[in-house]
């Protein structure tokens, strides 16, 4: 089954590595970078380490402007691992297609039924 939490964690780590690479190429400490960009040091530390919540788009935009890279720089070369598994599983694809065709009330009923199976 698709694990979006795992994908998000992997994406946060990917973004963090990109940020660290950019920062070290400029020869900046985290403290100096955070001050130059106007980000709280603890928040920047979380971004670079890929911990806590997902990065805010506003913050990524500030960093992209500072480093003079396009915003998609942080996402390029990243592949969703769990999403690829779904594409390769015909039964899950068929179920997902059928689910998407349902009316919203029927979708909610399906989700309630599936949750009751746990």
Protein Blocks (a to p, Z undefined) as FASTA:
>chain_A
ZZfklmmmmmmmmmmmmmmmmmmmnopafklmmmmnopafklmmmmmnopajdddfklmm
mmmmmnopafklmmgoiacfklmmmmmmmklmmmmmmmmmpcfklmmmmmmmmmmmZZ
